[in-house]
Amino acid sequence: MIRLRDEAASTSHSPPSQLPSASSREDRPEVTLPPRKRQDMDEIYTILDDEQTERQLLAGRLNMLFRDRRAHAYTHQLMETE
């Protein structure tokens, strides 16, 4: 027969010596990268930013086409009724 015993939550552990800060950046040490690696990272971030900007421009153009389509349909309807 297996007996299970109810164990109370352990309170013998001490609380953490330092609470985590609100900003996770403060918890991480600053890393110094070699110039070449820093330049490569800057190039990658620039490419990613350019791609995001391009996507935002395309989304804006698409939204404008939808608005223009409705305006064109309304203008067409007005011209047909005259």
Jmol script that loads the backbone (N, CA, C; Angstrom):
load data "model"
ATOM      1  N   MET A   1       0.837  -1.165   0.000  1.00  0.00           N
ATOM      2  CA  MET A   1       0.000   0.000   0.000  1.00  0.00           C
ATOM      3  C   MET A   1       0.892   1.242   0.000  1.00  0.00           C
ATOM      4  N   ILE A   2       0.526   2.208  -0.826  1.00  0.00           N
ATOM      5  CA  ILE A   2       1.299   3.434  -0.926  1.00  0.00           C
ATOM      6  C   ILE A   2       0.601   4.507  -0.117  1.00  0.00           C
ATOM      7  N   ARG A   3       1.352   5.154   0.721  1.00  0.00           N
ATOM      8  CA  ARG A   3       0.785   6.227   1.520  1.00  0.00           C
ATOM      9  C   ARG A   3       1.304   7.564   1.000  1.00  0.00           C
ATOM     10  N   LEU A   4       0.395   8.467   0.793  1.00  0.00           N
ATOM     11  CA  LEU A   4       0.758   9.817   0.389  1.00  0.00           C
ATOM     12  C   LEU A   4       0.592  10.719   1.591  1.00  0.00           C
ATOM     13  N   ARG A   5       1.575  11.525   1.835  1.00  0.00           N
ATOM     14  CA  ARG A   5       1.428  12.443   2.956  1.00  0.00           C
ATOM     15  C   ARG A   5       1.362  13.866   2.423  1.00  0.00           C
ATOM     16  N   ASP A   6       0.612  14.621   3.086  1.00  0.00           N
ATOM     17  CA  ASP A   6       0.416  16.013   2.708  1.00  0.00           C
ATOM     18  C   ASP A   6       1.572  16.831   3.268  1.00  0.00           C
ATOM     19  N   GLU A   7       2.350  17.440   2.345  1.00  0.00           N
ATOM     20  CA  GLU A   7       3.482  18.233   2.803  1.00  0.00           C
ATOM     21  C   GLU A   7       3.109  19.705   2.774  1.00  0.00           C
ATOM     22  N   ALA A   8       3.439  20.376   3.817  1.00  0.00           N
ATOM     23  CA  ALA A   8       3.184  21.816   3.887  1.00  0.00           C
ATOM     24  C   ALA A   8       4.186  22.533   2.995  1.00  0.00           C
ATOM     25  N   ALA A   9       3.784  23.666   2.496  1.00  0.00           N
ATOM     26  CA  ALA A   9       4.688  24.454   1.663  1.00  0.00           C
ATOM     27  C   ALA A   9       5.891  24.868   2.495  1.00  0.00           C
ATOM     28  N   SER A  10       7.045  24.701   1.908  1.00  0.00           N
ATOM     29  CA  SER A  10       8.269  25.008   2.633  1.00  0.00           C
ATOM     30  C   SER A  10       8.443  26.517   2.765  1.00  0.00           C
ATOM     31  N   THR A  11       8.661  26.955   3.978  1.00  0.00           N
ATOM     32  CA  THR A  11       8.916  28.380   4.213  1.00  0.00           C
ATOM     33  C   THR A  11      10.352  28.595   4.646  1.00  0.00           C
ATOM     34  N   SER A  12      11.163  27.539   4.550  1.00  0.00           N
ATOM     35  CA  SER A  12      12.540  27.652   5.008  1.00  0.00           C
ATOM     36  C   SER A  12      13.438  28.339   3.987  1.00  0.00           C
ATOM     37  N   HIS A  13      12.956  28.496   2.767  1.00  0.00           N
ATOM     38  CA  HIS A  13      13.764  29.164   1.750  1.00  0.00           C
ATOM     39  C   HIS A  13      13.767  30.661   2.009  1.00  0.00           C
ATOM     40  N   SER A  14      14.941  31.260   1.852  1.00  0.00           N
ATOM     41  CA  SER A  14      15.025  32.708   2.046  1.00  0.00           C
ATOM     42  C   SER A  14      14.530  33.419   0.789  1.00  0.00           C
ATOM     43  N   PRO A  15      13.957  34.597   0.937  1.00  0.00           N
ATOM     44  CA  PRO A  15      13.479  35.339  -0.234  1.00  0.00           C
ATOM     45  C   PRO A  15      14.672  35.782  -1.082  1.00  0.00           C
ATOM     46  N   PRO A  16      14.448  36.072  -2.352  1.00  0.00           N
ATOM     47  CA  PRO A  16      15.558  36.515  -3.200  1.00  0.00           C
ATOM     48  C   PRO A  16      16.182  37.785  -2.638  1.00  0.00           C
ATOM     49  N   SER A  17      17.498  37.871  -2.782  1.00  0.00           N
ATOM     50  CA  SER A  17      18.202  39.009  -2.196  1.00  0.00           C
ATOM     51  C   SER A  17      17.879  40.315  -2.900  1.00  0.00           C
ATOM     52  N   GLN A  18      17.550  40.226  -4.198  1.00  0.00           N
ATOM     53  CA  GLN A  18      17.235  41.447  -4.941  1.00  0.00           C
ATOM     54  C   GLN A  18      16.027  41.175  -5.824  1.00  0.00           C
ATOM     55  N   LEU A  19      15.043  42.016  -5.724  1.00  0.00           N
ATOM     56  CA  LEU A  19      13.862  41.866  -6.553  1.00  0.00           C
ATOM     57  C   LEU A  19      14.193  42.291  -7.974  1.00  0.00           C
ATOM     58  N   PRO A  20      13.574  41.654  -8.966  1.00  0.00           N
ATOM     59  CA  PRO A  20      13.845  42.076 -10.342  1.00  0.00           C
ATOM     60  C   PRO A  20      13.364  43.504 -10.559  1.00  0.00           C
ATOM     61  N   SER A  21      14.128  44.235 -11.318  1.00  0.00           N
ATOM     62  CA  SER A  21      13.769  45.635 -11.562  1.00  0.00           C
ATOM     63  C   SER A  21      12.647  45.720 -12.582  1.00  0.00           C
ATOM     64  N   ALA A  22      12.043  46.877 -12.669  1.00  0.00           N
ATOM     65  CA  ALA A  22      10.948  47.086 -13.616  1.00  0.00           C
ATOM     66  C   ALA A  22      11.459  47.018 -15.043  1.00  0.00           C
ATOM     67  N   SER A  23      12.668  47.448 -15.257  1.00  0.00           N
ATOM     68  CA  SER A  23      13.251  47.420 -16.591  1.00  0.00           C
ATOM     69  C   SER A  23      14.224  46.254 -16.680  1.00  0.00           C
ATOM     70  N   SER A  24      13.995  45.371 -17.635  1.00  0.00           N
ATOM     71  CA  SER A  24      14.881  44.220 -17.769  1.00  0.00           C
ATOM     72  C   SER A  24      16.256  44.635 -18.275  1.00  0.00           C
ATOM     73  N   ARG A  25      16.358  45.804 -18.896  1.00  0.00           N
ATOM     74  CA  ARG A  25      17.664  46.274 -19.375  1.00  0.00           C
ATOM     75  C   ARG A  25      18.621  46.529 -18.215  1.00  0.00           C
ATOM     76  N   GLU A  26      18.085  46.936 -17.092  1.00  0.00           N
ATOM     77  CA  GLU A  26      18.937  47.217 -15.942  1.00  0.00           C
ATOM     78  C   GLU A  26      19.540  45.940 -15.380  1.00  0.00           C
ATOM     79  N   ASP A  27      18.870  44.816 -15.589  1.00  0.00           N
ATOM     80  CA  ASP A  27      19.350  43.550 -15.052  1.00  0.00           C
ATOM     81  C   ASP A  27      20.476  42.957 -15.884  1.00  0.00           C
ATOM     82  N   ARG A  28      20.544  43.333 -17.156  1.00  0.00           N
ATOM     83  CA  ARG A  28      21.548  42.753 -18.043  1.00  0.00           C
ATOM     84  C   ARG A  28      22.781  43.642 -18.114  1.00  0.00           C
ATOM     85  N   PRO A  29      23.952  43.043 -18.050  1.00  0.00           N
ATOM     86  CA  PRO A  29      25.168  43.857 -18.176  1.00  0.00           C
ATOM     87  C   PRO A  29      25.329  44.361 -19.608  1.00  0.00           C
ATOM     88  N   GLU A  30      25.969  45.489 -19.751  1.00  0.00           N
ATOM     89  CA  GLU A  30      26.229  46.074 -21.069  1.00  0.00           C
ATOM     90  C   GLU A  30      27.285  45.235 -21.775  1.00  0.00           C
ATOM     91  N   VAL A  31      27.056  44.925 -23.035  1.00  0.00           N
ATOM     92  CA  VAL A  31      27.982  44.112 -23.814  1.00  0.00           C
ATOM     93  C   VAL A  31      28.673  45.007 -24.824  1.00  0.00           C
ATOM     94  N   THR A  32      29.972  44.883 -24.899  1.00  0.00           N
ATOM     95  CA  THR A  32      30.736  45.638 -25.885  1.00  0.00           C
ATOM     96  C   THR A  32      31.096  44.697 -27.020  1.00  0.00           C
ATOM     97  N   LEU A  33      30.628  45.016 -28.221  1.00  0.00           N
ATOM     98  CA  LEU A  33      30.889  44.175 -29.380  1.00  0.00           C
ATOM     99  C   LEU A  33      32.054  44.729 -30.180  1.00  0.00           C
ATOM    100  N   PRO A  34      32.763  43.848 -30.878  1.00  0.00           N
ATOM    101  CA  PRO A  34      33.817  44.333 -31.771  1.00  0.00           C
ATOM    102  C   PRO A  34      33.207  45.216 -32.857  1.00  0.00           C
ATOM    103  N   PRO A  35      33.978  46.163 -33.409  1.00  0.00           N
ATOM    104  CA  PRO A  35      33.428  47.101 -34.400  1.00  0.00           C
ATOM    105  C   PRO A  35      32.787  46.412 -35.602  1.00  0.00           C
ATOM    106  N   ARG A  36      33.384  45.341 -36.092  1.00  0.00           N
ATOM    107  CA  ARG A  36      32.840  44.659 -37.275  1.00  0.00           C
ATOM    108  C   ARG A  36      31.472  44.050 -36.970  1.00  0.00           C
ATOM    109  N   LYS A  37      31.363  43.414 -35.819  1.00  0.00           N
ATOM    110  CA  LYS A  37      30.091  42.796 -35.446  1.00  0.00           C
ATOM    111  C   LYS A  37      29.026  43.870 -35.236  1.00  0.00           C
ATOM    112  N   ARG A  38      29.415  44.996 -34.625  1.00  0.00           N
ATOM    113  CA  ARG A  38      28.482  46.103 -34.417  1.00  0.00           C
ATOM    114  C   ARG A  38      28.001  46.633 -35.764  1.00  0.00           C
ATOM    115  N   GLN A  39      28.922  46.760 -36.731  1.00  0.00           N
ATOM    116  CA  GLN A  39      28.557  47.255 -38.059  1.00  0.00           C
ATOM    117  C   GLN A  39      27.599  46.283 -38.743  1.00  0.00           C
ATOM    118  N   ASP A  40      27.868  44.974 -38.629  1.00  0.00           N
ATOM    119  CA  ASP A  40      26.981  43.975 -39.227  1.00  0.00           C
ATOM    120  C   ASP A  40      25.584  44.061 -38.621  1.00  0.00           C
ATOM    121  N   MET A  41      25.523  44.229 -37.302  1.00  0.00           N
ATOM    122  CA  MET A  41      24.214  44.334 -36.650  1.00  0.00           C
ATOM    123  C   MET A  41      23.486  45.590 -37.103  1.00  0.00           C
ATOM    124  N   ASP A  42      24.213  46.684 -37.242  1.00  0.00           N
ATOM    125  CA  ASP A  42      23.594  47.925 -37.713  1.00  0.00           C
ATOM    126  C   ASP A  42      23.030  47.750 -39.116  1.00  0.00           C
ATOM    127  N   GLU A  43      23.763  47.028 -39.980  1.00  0.00           N
ATOM    128  CA  GLU A  43      23.283  46.777 -41.343  1.00  0.00           C
ATOM    129  C   GLU A  43      22.015  45.927 -41.325  1.00  0.00           C
ATOM    130  N   ILE A  44      21.993  44.912 -40.467  1.00  0.00           N
ATOM    131  CA  ILE A  44      20.811  44.045 -40.372  1.00  0.00           C
ATOM    132  C   ILE A  44      19.607  44.850 -39.901  1.00  0.00           C
ATOM    133  N   TYR A  45      19.795  45.674 -38.867  1.00  0.00           N
ATOM    134  CA  TYR A  45      18.685  46.483 -38.365  1.00  0.00           C
ATOM    135  C   TYR A  45      18.216  47.486 -39.413  1.00  0.00           C
ATOM    136  N   THR A  46      19.140  48.031 -40.193  1.00  0.00           N
ATOM    137  CA  THR A  46      18.767  48.970 -41.252  1.00  0.00           C
ATOM    138  C   THR A  46      17.921  48.273 -42.305  1.00  0.00           C
ATOM    139  N   ILE A  47      18.323  47.064 -42.690  1.00  0.00           N
ATOM    140  CA  ILE A  47      17.562  46.302 -43.691  1.00  0.00           C
ATOM    141  C   ILE A  47      16.172  45.980 -43.158  1.00  0.00           C
ATOM    142  N   LEU A  48      16.094  45.548 -41.893  1.00  0.00           N
ATOM    143  CA  LEU A  48      14.787  45.227 -41.309  1.00  0.00           C
ATOM    144  C   LEU A  48      13.893  46.460 -41.246  1.00  0.00           C
ATOM    145  N   ASP A  49      14.466  47.604 -40.868  1.00  0.00           N
ATOM    146  CA  ASP A  49      13.684  48.842 -40.818  1.00  0.00           C
ATOM    147  C   ASP A  49      13.193  49.233 -42.201  1.00  0.00           C
ATOM    148  N   ASP A  50      14.063  49.073 -43.224  1.00  0.00           N
ATOM    149  CA  ASP A  50      13.665  49.398 -44.593  1.00  0.00           C
ATOM    150  C   ASP A  50      12.524  48.502 -45.058  1.00  0.00           C
ATOM    151  N   GLU A  51      12.593  47.209 -44.734  1.00  0.00           N
ATOM    152  CA  GLU A  51      11.531  46.280 -45.119  1.00  0.00           C
ATOM    153  C   GLU A  51      10.220  46.649 -44.433  1.00  0.00           C
ATOM    154  N   GLN A  52      10.299  47.008 -43.166  1.00  0.00           N
ATOM    155  CA  GLN A  52       9.085  47.392 -42.444  1.00  0.00           C
ATOM    156  C   GLN A  52       8.498  48.666 -43.038  1.00  0.00           C
ATOM    157  N   THR A  53       9.351  49.619 -43.383  1.00  0.00           N
ATOM    158  CA  THR A  53       8.885  50.859 -43.994  1.00  0.00           C
ATOM    159  C   THR A  53       8.230  50.567 -45.335  1.00  0.00           C
ATOM    160  N   GLU A  54       8.841  49.676 -46.119  1.00  0.00           N
ATOM    161  CA  GLU A  54       8.276  49.314 -47.422  1.00  0.00           C
ATOM    162  C   GLU A  54       6.894  48.681 -47.250  1.00  0.00           C
ATOM    163  N   ARG A  55       6.756  47.796 -46.259  1.00  0.00           N
ATOM    164  CA  ARG A  55       5.457  47.169 -46.002  1.00  0.00           C
ATOM    165  C   ARG A  55       4.417  48.200 -45.597  1.00  0.00           C
ATOM    166  N   GLN A  56       4.829  49.169 -44.786  1.00  0.00           N
ATOM    167  CA  GLN A  56       3.898  50.213 -44.365  1.00  0.00           C
ATOM    168  C   GLN A  56       3.470  51.067 -45.551  1.00  0.00           C
ATOM    169  N   LEU A  57       4.396  51.361 -46.468  1.00  0.00           N
ATOM    170  CA  LEU A  57       4.042  52.128 -47.664  1.00  0.00           C
ATOM    171  C   LEU A  57       3.056  51.358 -48.536  1.00  0.00           C
ATOM    172  N   LEU A  58       3.314  50.060 -48.721  1.00  0.00           N
ATOM    173  CA  LEU A  58       2.402  49.242 -49.527  1.00  0.00           C
ATOM    174  C   LEU A  58       1.023  49.153 -48.880  1.00  0.00           C
ATOM    175  N   ALA A  59       0.982  49.012 -47.567  1.00  0.00           N
ATOM    176  CA  ALA A  59      -0.309  48.954 -46.871  1.00  0.00           C
ATOM    177  C   ALA A  59      -1.054  50.275 -47.036  1.00  0.00           C
ATOM    178  N   GLY A  60      -0.341  51.393 -46.972  1.00  0.00           N
ATOM    179  CA  GLY A  60      -0.965  52.700 -47.169  1.00  0.00           C
ATOM    180  C   GLY A  60      -1.520  52.858 -48.573  1.00  0.00           C
ATOM    181  N   ARG A  61      -0.758  52.376 -49.561  1.00  0.00           N
ATOM    182  CA  ARG A  61      -1.239  52.451 -50.949  1.00  0.00           C
ATOM    183  C   ARG A  61      -2.482  51.593 -51.146  1.00  0.00           C
ATOM    184  N   LEU A  62      -2.480  50.411 -50.545  1.00  0.00           N
ATOM    185  CA  LEU A  62      -3.635  49.527 -50.665  1.00  0.00           C
ATOM    186  C   LEU A  62      -4.870  50.163 -50.030  1.00  0.00           C
ATOM    187  N   ASN A  63      -4.703  50.754 -48.867  1.00  0.00           N
ATOM    188  CA  ASN A  63      -5.825  51.437 -48.213  1.00  0.00           C
ATOM    189  C   ASN A  63      -6.336  52.590 -49.067  1.00  0.00           C
ATOM    190  N   MET A  64      -5.413  53.324 -49.694  1.00  0.00           N
ATOM    191  CA  MET A  64      -5.812  54.437 -50.547  1.00  0.00           C
ATOM    192  C   MET A  64      -6.590  53.929 -51.763  1.00  0.00           C
ATOM    193  N   LEU A  65      -6.156  52.790 -52.332  1.00  0.00           N
ATOM    194  CA  LEU A  65      -6.884  52.221 -53.466  1.00  0.00           C
ATOM    195  C   LEU A  65      -8.309  51.839 -53.076  1.00  0.00           C
ATOM    196  N   PHE A  66      -8.487  51.267 -51.894  1.00  0.00           N
ATOM    197  CA  PHE A  66      -9.831  50.910 -51.449  1.00  0.00           C
ATOM    198  C   PHE A  66     -10.699  52.153 -51.268  1.00  0.00           C
ATOM    199  N   ARG A  67     -10.119  53.213 -50.695  1.00  0.00           N
ATOM    200  CA  ARG A  67     -10.888  54.455 -50.539  1.00  0.00           C
ATOM    201  C   ARG A  67     -11.215  55.054 -51.906  1.00  0.00           C
ATOM    202  N   ASP A  68     -10.237  55.060 -52.811  1.00  0.00           N
ATOM    203  CA  ASP A  68     -10.466  55.603 -54.151  1.00  0.00           C
ATOM    204  C   ASP A  68     -11.507  54.789 -54.905  1.00  0.00           C
ATOM    205  N   ARG A  69     -11.514  53.485 -54.687  1.00  0.00           N
ATOM    206  CA  ARG A  69     -12.480  52.617 -55.370  1.00  0.00           C
ATOM    207  C   ARG A  69     -13.904  52.993 -54.971  1.00  0.00           C
ATOM    208  N   ARG A  70     -14.108  53.228 -53.675  1.00  0.00           N
ATOM    209  CA  ARG A  70     -15.442  53.630 -53.213  1.00  0.00           C
ATOM    210  C   ARG A  70     -15.818  55.000 -53.764  1.00  0.00           C
ATOM    211  N   ALA A  71     -14.853  55.925 -53.757  1.00  0.00           N
ATOM    212  CA  ALA A  71     -15.127  57.268 -54.279  1.00  0.00           C
ATOM    213  C   ALA A  71     -15.427  57.201 -55.772  1.00  0.00           C
ATOM    214  N   HIS A  72     -14.696  56.367 -56.505  1.00  0.00           N
ATOM    215  CA  HIS A  72     -14.928  56.224 -57.939  1.00  0.00           C
ATOM    216  C   HIS A  72     -16.316  55.632 -58.203  1.00  0.00           C
ATOM    217  N   ALA A  73     -16.702  54.624 -57.417  1.00  0.00           N
ATOM    218  CA  ALA A  73     -18.023  54.020 -57.587  1.00  0.00           C
ATOM    219  C   ALA A  73     -19.117  55.045 -57.310  1.00  0.00           C
ATOM    220  N   TYR A  74     -18.926  55.882 -56.296  1.00  0.00           N
ATOM    221  CA  TYR A  74     -19.908  56.909 -55.976  1.00  0.00           C
ATOM    222  C   TYR A  74     -19.996  57.936 -57.103  1.00  0.00           C
ATOM    223  N   THR A  75     -18.852  58.354 -57.634  1.00  0.00           N
ATOM    224  CA  THR A  75     -18.835  59.313 -58.742  1.00  0.00           C
ATOM    225  C   THR A  75     -19.503  58.713 -59.972  1.00  0.00           C
ATOM    226  N   HIS A  76     -19.224  57.441 -60.235  1.00  0.00           N
ATOM    227  CA  HIS A  76     -19.838  56.757 -61.374  1.00  0.00           C
ATOM    228  C   HIS A  76     -21.361  56.706 -61.218  1.00  0.00           C
ATOM    229  N   GLN A  77     -21.818  56.425 -60.001  1.00  0.00           N
ATOM    230  CA  GLN A  77     -23.258  56.367 -59.733  1.00  0.00           C
ATOM    231  C   GLN A  77     -23.895  57.740 -59.952  1.00  0.00           C
ATOM    232  N   LEU A  78     -23.242  58.807 -59.499  1.00  0.00           N
ATOM    233  CA  LEU A  78     -23.768  60.156 -59.703  1.00  0.00           C
ATOM    234  C   LEU A  78     -23.874  60.491 -61.190  1.00  0.00           C
ATOM    235  N   MET A  79     -22.861  60.111 -61.953  1.00  0.00           N
ATOM    236  CA  MET A  79     -22.862  60.406 -63.387  1.00  0.00           C
ATOM    237  C   MET A  79     -23.955  59.626 -64.112  1.00  0.00           C
ATOM    238  N   GLU A  80     -24.218  58.408 -63.674  1.00  0.00           N
ATOM    239  CA  GLU A  80     -25.251  57.590 -64.306  1.00  0.00           C
ATOM    240  C   GLU A  80     -26.645  58.143 -64.027  1.00  0.00           C
ATOM    241  N   THR A  81     -26.848  58.716 -62.841  1.00  0.00           N
ATOM    242  CA  THR A  81     -28.180  59.211 -62.493  1.00  0.00           C
ATOM    243  C   THR A  81     -28.495  60.551 -63.149  1.00  0.00           C
ATOM    244  N   GLU A  82     -27.496  61.263 -63.666  1.00  0.00           N
ATOM    245  CA  GLU A  82     -27.752  62.563 -64.298  1.00  0.00           C
ATOM    246  C   GLU A  82     -28.231  62.411 -65.706  1.00  0.00           C
TER     247      GLU A  82
END
end "model"
wireframe off; spacefill off
backbone 0.3
color backbone group
